[in-house]
Amino acid sequence: MPSLLGIDSGLTVTKAVLFDVDGKQIAVARRRIAQVMPKPHHVERDMQSFWMGTAEAIKEVIALSGRPASDIQAVGATAHGDGIYLLDQHHHPLGAGILSLDSRAGTLAQQWIDGPDSNAMLALTGQLPHASAPSALLAWIKRHEPERFASIRHVLSCKDWLRFCLTGEVGTDYTEASTSFTDVRSQTYSRDALSLFGLEEVWSWLPPISRSDCVVAGVSLKAAEETGLMAGTPVVAGLHDVTASALGIGGYGAGVASVIAGTYSINETMSSQPNVSRNWFCRNGIAAGEWNNMAISPASTTNYDWFVDRLCDAEAQAAEASGQSIHTLLAGEIDAAFARPSTVMFHPYLFGSPYGAQASASFFGLNGWHDRGDLLRAVLEGIAFNHRLHVDDLAAGFAFDSVRLTGGVSRNPSVAQLFCDVLNKPVTVTTTAEAAAWGAALCAGSGVGVYETPRHDPRPLDQLEQHYVPDAGRVRFYQQRFELFQDLATAMAPLWSRMAVLNDTQQVAL
């Protein structure tokens, strides 16, 4: 049977996933991509190592499938949005790729938000700048690394770098193009937007835009050697992973909110008209005349991953040695913690927050009799509360009465019910294990005529879904905890600023 390859690169892992054209997952291969943090607020990755890891995953998934590479009809890629991957005039990487967890430009972005051009930026681009926006990062590089800035010739997103490595062609799609420099109404690049950010020279460095499902080139001979793909295999433009995830779970459309509990807290809903607010990004959808409205922050399950990596290392090694998942091992501990009272609360702001770059993570209400399970429960509740902040914002501007949830933690029924009760809305979780990769594969299939459009998912979605309904008692309970969560953030706001100043003072002293 013909197959489709979806590539999904997050902030820690890149995956190559093969699907039959009927949507059945055939095989998946993963590579962990190292993050480099050379100094506080800098979160990067080596671009060449990233590509080689992705190429290895592609070669492995072909081998695992037991099928010839000639069965693959098309390739689509998706990856973390925002951040930047820069090339010089020779198409060589210009330094490390900057991830969307990077916050070096947070102060600059805040200055723009507080400045006289803030309203103009919002009205023109449909969003306010933030720490990892291409606008803020490029302006930071221009200010602090002028030689590097002068050498830039191509500004790419993460998945655009993968597309270049696959094909040798530079380009992007509508969803990625709208992260900083497009007019929200025309959905195309705007010189006025560049002028607002003091980045007029960037105009010639912006990649050409295609639809997400447009075939832009074939796999190059070089990439074929590195990946095992057939040279000439069609490659589509691909899309931002936020949109890909919604597409992959059947949540890309009006009247429904898609919640992706991944590294970022992603909360989105589609509209047929631009609707601009300081509380969300109004960005391009996969086709002209579609807007994807996203309320996001880098404050979701990256907190859970951090907890597991730093505080559960021995258990993780034991689980790996026995062939178990650490998450399965911890599930009983989490369920037990949910079954007993606890005063512990957590702000999930290890890498950023809706409250600005100065916010930080904290546990509150911690006593000597609490154990690791109580901390894990607090981390998960904090993640759900942060999602609710964004969902409430979207509900003020768009009509939706249900939520589709995806992300690794959503596979735990206790966590899915937690989201349902915290959001006080019916929640649907699909069994789509690799939603973003499937979204990319849908675009690939559409590009070569396998599907009418990327939204024509061939799977029987109603057979792949688990539905959750709010429990009235738990809704009331979590409403009280959510209000306390917000009050703690209000109380901490001036202290976060003082801690940031103290940190800067300490760095100067050292």
N, C-alpha and C positions, 0 to 999 in steps of 0.2 A: 504494500500500500504506500502511496506517496506520503511524504512527511514534511514537516516544517520545523525549522530551528529557531528557537527564541533564546536570546542571550539577555541575561539580567545581571547587572552589576550594581550591587549595593555599596555601602560604605565599608564593609568588611569582607564580603564574599562575592565572588563572581560565579554565575551559574550558566551552564549551557544545557538547554532542555530540548529534547526531541519530542514532537507530538505527531500522532497520526492526524490526517486532515479531518477526522471526525472528532478531534479534541482529546483523544486518549493519550495520556503521557506514556511515552515509550521508555525513556531513560533520562537521567539527570547526572551531571558531573559538576563538582564544585572545586573551587580553589579559593583559599583564604588569601586575601590581598593585604599585605602589611600596611598599616598606617604609620606615618612618620610624624612625630611631634617634636621638632627641633627646639621649640621654645613655647612658653605659654601662649595659647590662642591660635597656634599654627598647627593645622591638621592637614597632612599632605600624603601623597603616594607617588612612588616612582613610576613614571608613565610607561617606560619600556618593560619593566617587570610586570606591571599590570597587564599589558597586552600579552606577554608571554604566558602568564598564568591563564588568561582567557583562552589563548590558542591551545594550551594543554587541555583545558576543560572541554573544548570543542572536539579535539582529537579523541579524548577519552569517551565522550558521550557517543560518538560514532561507533567506537569499538564496543561499548556496552550494548548498543542497540542491536548488534548482530546483523545490521543491514548495510548495504553499500551506500557510500556518500552520494551516489547518483540518484538515490531515492529522494533526496532533499530538494524540494521544489523552490524554496526561497528562504532567506534569512532576515530576521528582524531583530534589532537590538533596542534595549532600554537600559537606563542607568539612573543613578542619583542625579537630581537636578541641581541647578545653581552651582556654585563653585566655578572654577575655570581651568581649562587645559590649553596651554598656549604653545604655538608653533612659530618657528622663525622662518626666514625666507626660503630655507632649504627643506621646509616641512619637518624639521627636527624638533623634539620637545624643548621648550625654553624653560628649564627648571622643572620642579615637581608639579604634578597636578594638585590643585587646591580643592579640598573636599568641602562639602556643604556644612560640615561641623566646624569649619574654621571660623574664628571670630576676631582675627587681627584687625578687620576693618569695622568692628562694632562701634567704636567711638566716632569714626567718620560718618557712618550711616546715621547715628543718632544726631549728629550735628546737622545733617541734611534734614532729618525729620523735624528738628526744632527750629530750622532756619526759615528764611523768607520764601524759599522756592518749594517748600513742602507741598502746598496745595496744588501747585502747578505740576509737580512730579506725579502726584496721585491722579490728577485729572487727565494727564496726557498718557501715562503708561499703565494706568489701572491698578497701581500698587505703590506702596512706599518702599524705599530701599531698606535693605537689612544687611546684617554683617557678612553673609556669604553671597550676596547678590553680585553678579558680574560687574555691575556699575561700581559698587563700593570697592570690590577687590582690585579692579583696574585703576581706580582713582588712588587707592592705597599704594599700588605698585608704582604708579606715576610719581607719587610723592616721595616714597621711601627707596625705590629701586629704579631710578631713572634710566640706567643703562639697559636693564632688562626690558623696561617699557619701550625704549626706542627700538629694540630688536624684534618686537612682536610683529607678526604678519597675519596670523590667523587666531581668532578667539573661538574656542570650541567648548562644548559641554562634554561631559564624560562619555555619553553614548556616541557623540560625534567623533571622538577620538577613536573609539572602537570601529565605527563605520569607516574612518579613514584607513585604519590598519587593515581592514577587510578588503577595501577596494582601491585605496590610493586616491580617492576623491574627497575633496573638502565640501562640507555642506551641513545643513541642519534641517529641522522640521518646524512647523508652526508652534508646537508646544514649547520647545526649547528656545525658539527665537524670542518669545515673549517674556523671558525672565527679567529683562531690564529695558530694552531699547526699542520696543514697538509701540506704535500708537494703538491704544486699546480699541479704537473704533475702526480704523482701517486694517488692523491686524498685521501691518507691515512695518519695517524699520522706519524710524523717524530721526532725521538730523536734529530736530528740535530737542528730542530726548537726550541725545548725546551732548548737546550744548548745555542743557540744564545740569549735567554732571561734570562739565568741564572736560569732556572726552571727545571733542570734535574729530581728532585724528583717528579715532577707532573706526570711523565709517568704512574705510577700505579694508578693514580686517574682519568685518562681519561676514559669516558664511552665507551663501545663497540658501533660500528657504524652499522646501518642498513639502507636499502633504506627507503625513506619517506613513501612508500606505503606497507611496509612489516608488517604483523601482528606479533607483538612482545610478546603479552600476552593477557589475558582476564581481564576484570574488576574484582578486588578482592572482597571478601565478605565484607571487611571493607568499601571499596569505594561504593559498592552496597547499603549498609545501609545509607551512607552519601548522596548519589546522587539520589537514586531511580532507578538507572540503574540495569539491570539484571546481576547478577554475571556471569562471563564467556563471556560477550559480547566482541568480538574482538576489540583490540586497536592497531592501527598502530603506527609506529615510529613518524610520524608527520614531521613538517618542519618549518623552519624560516619564520616569517610572511612576509618578503620582497618577498620571492619566492611564498608563498601562495597567496598573493594579485595578483601578476602577473598571476598566474595560474587561479585564480578565475575570472579574467576579460578577459580571452582568450588572454593574452599578453605574455605568456611564450613561447618564440620561437625566432629564428633568424629573422632579418629584421624588427623588431619592437621594440620600446622603451616603457617600462612601467614606468609611473610616478605615484608614490603614494604620495599624499599630505596629510600625516598624521602627527603624532608627529615629525617624522623624515622626511627630504627631501630625498625620495628614488627615484632613477633613475637607470634603469637597462635594460640590453639586454643580450640575451643568445648567446653563441658561441659553436662551436663543437671542438675548440682548445683553449688552455690557451693563453691569450693575457695579458701580465703583464705591468702595468704602475703605476706611482706614483699618477695618477689622478683617479684611481678607484680600488676597491677590485675585484680580480679575484678569485671567490669562487666556490665551488661545486654546481652543479645543483642537481636535484632530482634523477638523475641516473648517473651511471658511463659514462664518455665520454661527459658530459655536464657541461658547466661552466656558472655561472651566474655572469655577470660583473656589479658591483654596484658602482655608484658614489653617496655618501650619506653624510649627515651632520645632526646634531640634530637641524635643523633650518627650520621647516615648520609650520604646523598649530598649533603646541604647542604655538606659538606666538599669534595666533588668540584666542586660548583658554584662554591664560593668560590675554589678553585684556578683554575678556568677563567676566572672573571670577573676575578680580580686578576692572574694571571700569564700568561694566554694571550689578552690583549685584541687584540693585533695579528692573531693568527691567526684569532680569532673574527670580526673585521671582514673579513678577506680571505675567509673561508669564506662569510660572508653575501653578500659582493659577487659571489661566483661561484656562489651558489645551493646551496652545500654546507652540511652540518651540521658544526659545530666538533667534535662528538663522533665523527663519521666520520673527520674529519681527524686526530684524536688517536688513533684506534683502532690504527693501525700503530705509533705510538710506544709505546703501552701494550703491544702484543703483543711488540715487540722487547725491552722491559724485562723482561717475564715470561720471556723465553728466555735471560736471562743472570743470573749470580749478583748478589746485591745485599745489602748489610748495612743498607740504609735501612729504618727502621720509623717509623710515624706513629700518634700518638694522635688520633683524630678528634673532639676535644672543643672545637671552636670555639664552640659555642653551648650546651653542656651535656654531661653524661655520667652513667653509672651510679654514678659515684664522688662525686656531689654537685656543687653549683654552683661550688665553688672550683677544680675541675679545669680545665685548659686544654690546648689542642692543642700538640703538639711533634713535631718530627722528631728521630730518633735515628740514630746510626751513619752520619751524612752526611760524606762526604769530597769532596775537590776534584775527583776524577775522575767523580763521579756527575753525571748530567744530568737534565733535566726529566722524561724518561721514568721514571727511577728514582723520582723523587718521586711521580709519578702512580701508579706501581705501589704504592708504600708507602701512599698515600692509600686506594687501593681495598682493599688487604689490611687496613688498619686498620679500614675500614668493615665488612668481612666478619668480622673478629675481634670487633668490638663486637656484631654480630648474634649471634655464637656465644655470647657471655656470656649473652645473654638466652635463646637457644634451650636452652642447657644448664640454665638455671633452670627453664624450662617442662618440660623432660624429667624433672626430679625430681618433678613433681607430676601429669603427664598422660602417657598412652600415645599415642605417634604414631611411625610408622616412615618417614614421607616428608614432604617439604617442597614446598610450592608457592611459587614465587618470582615477584615482580613488582617493577616500578620501572624507571625509564629505563635504568639501567646493566645490568639483567638482559638487555637485548636484545643485548648484546655476548657472544658465546659464550664468550670467554675469562673474562669476569667471572662468568658463570653457572657455569662449571666451577670457578672459584675458590671460590664459595660452596659448591658440592657437596663439594669436597675439604676445605675448612675445617670445615664442619658434619659431614662424614663420614656423610652421608645422601643417598639418592637425591633429586634435585631435578627438579621439573617446571616448565618455563616455558611459559606460553601465549602465543599471538600476540595476545591481547587488548591492544590498544594503549592503551585508555582504561578500565582496569579499574574504577576508582572511579566514573566516570560511568556505566558499564554497570551497576554495582551499584545506583546510584540509579535508573536506568531500569527495572531489574527490579522495584524497589519500586513505581515509578509504574505499570508494567504490571499488577502484582498488584492495585494499588488499584482499577483500573478493570476487572478481570476478564479481562485478556488472558492472564495466567498464574494458575495455581492458588495459588501462593505465590511469594515472591521467590526461593526456592531452585529453582524449576522453570525452569532455564535452557534455552531452546529450541535452543541450538547443539549441534552434535556435538563435544563437547569433545575427544574422543580424536583428532580430525583437526586440532586447533588447538594441539597440545602438542609440545614438544621435551623429551626426557628426558635427564638426565645422571646418570651413576653415578660414585661415588668411585674415584679411582685410588690404589691402595695406597701407591705410592711417594710421591705428593704428599700423601697424608693424613699420613704419618709426618713429612714435611718441614714441613707447616703446623702439626702438633702442636707441634713444637719452637719454631717462631716464635710460636705462640699463647702458649705458656708464658712465653717471653721478654716478650711483649707484656704479660702479666699482672704479671710480676716488675717491669717498668719502672713500671707503674702503682702497685704497692706502694711502690717506692722513691720515686716522685714525690709520694705523698700528703702527707707532711709539708712538702715544698717548695711544693706548691700552696697550702697554708695560709699559708706565709710570704710567698709572692708576693701573695696576696690582701690580707694585712695591709699589705705594702709599698705596694700600689696605693692602699689607703684612706688611708695616711699621706701619700702624694704628693698626693692630691686635696685633703686638708686644707691642706697646705703651699702649694699653688698658689692 
